[in-house]
Amino acid sequence: MHLIALDIDGTLTASGSLEVPAETVAAVGVVREAGHHVVLASGRSLAGVMPIARALGITDGWAIASNGAVIARLDARPDGYDLDAGTDVKILDVRAVITAALNARLPGLQIAVEEIGIGYYVDAVFPTGLLRGQQMVLPVHELQSLASPRIVLRAPGVHALINPLRAVGLTATPADVDWVDVTGPNLSKASALETVRRRLGVPAERTVAVGDSVNDIEALTWAARGVAMGDAPDHVRAAADEVTGTLHEHGAATVLRSMAAAR
């Protein structure tokens, strides 16, 4: 029995999409039927992860959202998860993040503070398709008083905030040229996957991770078998043990099929 961790955007779906190819859905079903644990591990919020879990037919087990800041126990209730049964949520210092962002005086800065399973509180509405779930507009001073596992900072030049945020112990992860995700100290998909691995009792040597982005690097190095997608950037592929096909070549399904007979 293995733990197979799957990134979503760029691995199972096109970025931001809710559609999963039939080949991938079938491959997930085969490995789950064989007794393996399939764990979605995404930078998306839980509101963005759950439609993919449903598309894959995953109604039990664990899912990781918000770059490892949220570990959710999946079940058959209407929203698909239980936030009380072993769920692990790491809350960050929202005020410190927003203060640092405002002090940088970046033109066009937008701030989104995640509300688990619902959406985001924002200082201004983000363009359609960039955030999953509801967008609820609040003044910045009200955003600073919220509790949240993750903050999105979006602006041209926002990568200038990465090192200052890391210097004060926060986890700052670039997700696009104008986008940075901020979570609490020492968090990653790998840290959350290690928590899930221990809960499931899966040996470390029976772990697999598939991904394509910067926020997958820790997971690829954590896993006994780290697999980068064929269209991943060079530095992501360099962190992996092997490279599979591209998204359009159904590379994730290829990896899953290779695990079908594993014990």
KAKA-V270816 format. One record per pair of residues at least 4 apart in sequence whose ideal C-beta (glycine too) atoms are under 6 Angstrom apart, sorted by sequence separation. I is the first residue (numbers start at 1). J is the second residue. D is the distance in Angstrom with one decimal. If there is no record, write none. Layout:
BEGIN
i=I j=J d=D
i=I j=J d=D
END
This chain:
BEGIN
i=7 j=11 d=4.0
i=8 j=12 d=5.1
i=13 j=17 d=4.1
i=20 j=24 d=5.3
i=44 j=48 d=3.3
i=64 j=68 d=5.9
i=66 j=70 d=4.6
i=83 j=87 d=4.8
i=95 j=99 d=6.0
i=115 j=119 d=5.8
i=126 j=130 d=4.5
i=138 j=142 d=4.2
i=161 j=165 d=5.5
i=175 j=179 d=4.4
i=183 j=187 d=4.6
i=187 j=191 d=5.5
i=189 j=193 d=5.9
i=202 j=206 d=5.4
i=216 j=220 d=5.6
i=218 j=222 d=6.0
i=228 j=232 d=4.4
i=232 j=236 d=4.0
i=245 j=249 d=3.2
i=8 j=13 d=6.0
i=10 j=15 d=5.8
i=20 j=25 d=5.5
i=31 j=36 d=4.6
i=44 j=49 d=5.1
i=53 j=58 d=4.5
i=65 j=70 d=4.3
i=126 j=131 d=5.0
i=138 j=143 d=5.4
i=153 j=158 d=5.3
i=165 j=170 d=4.6
i=197 j=202 d=5.1
i=211 j=216 d=2.7
i=232 j=237 d=5.1
i=246 j=251 d=5.7
i=6 j=12 d=6.0
i=9 j=15 d=4.5
i=32 j=38 d=5.6
i=74 j=80 d=6.0
i=114 j=120 d=5.6
i=166 j=172 d=5.4
i=174 j=180 d=5.6
i=175 j=181 d=5.4
i=220 j=226 d=3.4
i=237 j=243 d=5.3
i=245 j=251 d=3.4
i=13 j=20 d=5.7
i=42 j=49 d=5.2
i=64 j=71 d=5.6
i=74 j=81 d=5.3
i=75 j=82 d=5.2
i=165 j=172 d=4.0
i=244 j=251 d=3.7
i=12 j=20 d=5.5
i=112 j=120 d=4.1
i=113 j=121 d=4.6
i=172 j=180 d=5.5
i=173 j=181 d=4.7
i=211 j=219 d=5.9
i=228 j=236 d=5.3
i=40 j=49 d=5.6
i=63 j=72 d=5.1
i=72 j=81 d=4.4
i=73 j=82 d=4.9
i=211 j=220 d=6.0
i=228 j=237 d=4.3
i=245 j=254 d=5.6
i=28 j=38 d=5.6
i=53 j=63 d=5.9
i=112 j=122 d=4.7
i=125 j=135 d=5.4
i=162 j=172 d=4.5
i=172 j=182 d=5.3
i=209 j=219 d=4.3
i=244 j=254 d=5.2
i=63 j=74 d=5.7
i=120 j=131 d=5.3
i=209 j=220 d=5.4
i=244 j=255 d=5.3
i=12 j=24 d=5.7
i=73 j=85 d=4.7
i=111 j=123 d=4.8
i=170 j=182 d=5.7
i=171 j=183 d=4.6
i=228 j=240 d=3.7
i=40 j=53 d=6.0
i=61 j=74 d=5.4
i=73 j=86 d=5.0
i=122 j=135 d=5.2
i=227 j=240 d=5.8
i=230 j=243 d=5.7
i=49 j=63 d=5.4
i=60 j=74 d=5.4
i=73 j=87 d=5.6
i=110 j=124 d=5.5
i=119 j=133 d=2.8
i=209 j=223 d=3.7
i=226 j=240 d=4.4
i=72 j=87 d=5.2
i=118 j=133 d=5.5
i=119 j=134 d=3.5
i=120 j=135 d=5.6
i=121 j=136 d=5.1
i=122 j=137 d=5.8
i=159 j=174 d=5.8
i=208 j=223 d=5.6
i=226 j=241 d=4.8
i=227 j=242 d=5.4
i=228 j=243 d=5.0
i=230 j=245 d=4.9
i=231 j=246 d=4.3
i=49 j=65 d=4.8
i=118 j=134 d=5.8
i=119 j=135 d=5.9
i=169 j=185 d=4.5
i=171 j=187 d=4.9
i=207 j=223 d=4.5
i=225 j=241 d=5.7
i=230 j=246 d=4.0
i=59 j=76 d=5.5
i=71 j=88 d=4.1
i=121 j=138 d=5.1
i=123 j=140 d=5.2
i=165 j=182 d=5.9
i=207 j=224 d=4.9
i=208 j=225 d=4.6
i=209 j=226 d=5.3
i=210 j=227 d=4.7
i=212 j=229 d=3.8
i=227 j=244 d=5.2
i=221 j=239 d=5.5
i=46 j=65 d=4.3
i=70 j=89 d=5.4
i=112 j=131 d=6.0
i=205 j=224 d=4.8
i=220 j=239 d=4.9
i=45 j=65 d=5.7
i=158 j=178 d=5.7
i=212 j=232 d=4.1
i=220 j=240 d=4.7
i=45 j=66 d=5.8
i=69 j=90 d=4.7
i=230 j=251 d=5.4
i=121 j=143 d=5.8
i=156 j=178 d=5.4
i=158 j=180 d=5.2
i=217 j=239 d=4.6
i=229 j=251 d=5.1
i=39 j=62 d=5.3
i=40 j=63 d=4.7
i=41 j=64 d=4.2
i=42 j=65 d=5.8
i=43 j=67 d=4.8
i=46 j=70 d=5.7
i=154 j=178 d=5.7
i=154 j=179 d=5.2
i=46 j=72 d=5.8
i=193 j=219 d=6.0
i=153 j=180 d=4.8
i=28 j=56 d=4.8
i=190 j=218 d=3.7
i=227 j=255 d=5.2
i=190 j=219 d=4.8
i=50 j=80 d=4.9
i=113 j=143 d=5.2
i=188 j=218 d=4.1
i=189 j=219 d=4.2
i=25 j=56 d=5.8
i=150 j=181 d=6.0
i=151 j=182 d=4.6
i=4 j=36 d=5.6
i=190 j=222 d=3.8
i=18 j=51 d=4.9
i=113 j=146 d=5.1
i=150 j=183 d=5.1
i=1 j=35 d=5.2
i=2 j=36 d=4.8
i=3 j=37 d=4.7
i=4 j=38 d=5.2
i=5 j=39 d=5.0
i=6 j=40 d=5.7
i=8 j=42 d=4.3
i=114 j=148 d=5.0
i=20 j=55 d=4.6
i=113 j=148 d=4.7
i=5 j=41 d=4.6
i=114 j=150 d=4.5
i=113 j=151 d=5.5
i=112 j=152 d=4.0
i=174 j=214 d=6.0
i=173 j=215 d=5.0
i=210 j=252 d=5.2
i=8 j=52 d=5.4
i=110 j=154 d=4.5
i=210 j=255 d=5.3
i=98 j=144 d=5.1
i=109 j=155 d=4.1
i=108 j=155 d=5.0
i=95 j=144 d=4.5
i=106 j=155 d=4.2
i=106 j=157 d=5.7
i=94 j=146 d=5.5
i=101 j=153 d=5.3
i=94 j=148 d=5.5
i=97 j=151 d=5.0
i=91 j=147 d=5.2
i=104 j=161 d=5.7
i=91 j=149 d=6.0
i=90 j=149 d=5.7
i=89 j=149 d=5.4
i=100 j=164 d=6.0
i=45 j=114 d=5.2
i=46 j=116 d=5.5
i=47 j=117 d=5.6
i=46 j=117 d=4.8
i=47 j=119 d=5.8
i=70 j=149 d=5.3
i=69 j=149 d=3.7
i=69 j=150 d=5.2
i=66 j=149 d=5.1
i=48 j=132 d=3.4
i=66 j=150 d=4.2
i=47 j=132 d=4.8
i=97 j=182 d=5.0
i=47 j=133 d=3.5
i=45 j=132 d=5.9
i=92 j=183 d=5.8
i=92 j=184 d=4.0
i=90 j=184 d=4.5
i=90 j=187 d=5.8
i=67 j=173 d=5.7
i=16 j=129 d=5.4
i=67 j=181 d=5.6
i=69 j=183 d=4.3
i=67 j=183 d=5.5
i=69 j=187 d=5.4
i=68 j=187 d=4.6
i=68 j=188 d=4.9
i=68 j=189 d=4.9
i=71 j=192 d=5.2
i=68 j=191 d=5.3
i=68 j=192 d=3.7
i=64 j=192 d=4.4
i=62 j=196 d=4.8
i=41 j=189 d=4.4
i=67 j=215 d=5.4
i=39 j=196 d=5.8
i=37 j=200 d=5.7
i=43 j=215 d=5.0
i=5 j=193 d=5.3
i=3 j=197 d=5.5
i=3 j=202 d=4.4
i=11 j=210 d=5.7
i=11 j=211 d=5.6
i=11 j=212 d=5.2
i=10 j=212 d=4.0
i=10 j=213 d=5.9
i=2 j=206 d=4.5
i=3 j=207 d=5.0
i=4 j=208 d=4.6
i=5 j=209 d=4.2
i=6 j=210 d=5.4
i=7 j=211 d=3.7
i=2 j=208 d=5.8
i=7 j=216 d=5.2
i=5 j=219 d=5.9
i=11 j=229 d=5.6
i=31 j=256 d=5.1
i=27 j=253 d=4.0
i=34 j=260 d=5.6
i=23 j=250 d=4.6
i=24 j=252 d=5.8
i=31 j=259 d=5.2
i=24 j=253 d=4.7
i=27 j=256 d=3.7
i=31 j=260 d=5.7
i=23 j=253 d=4.6
i=27 j=257 d=5.4
i=30 j=260 d=5.0
i=12 j=252 d=5.8
i=11 j=252 d=5.2
i=2 j=262 d=5.9
END
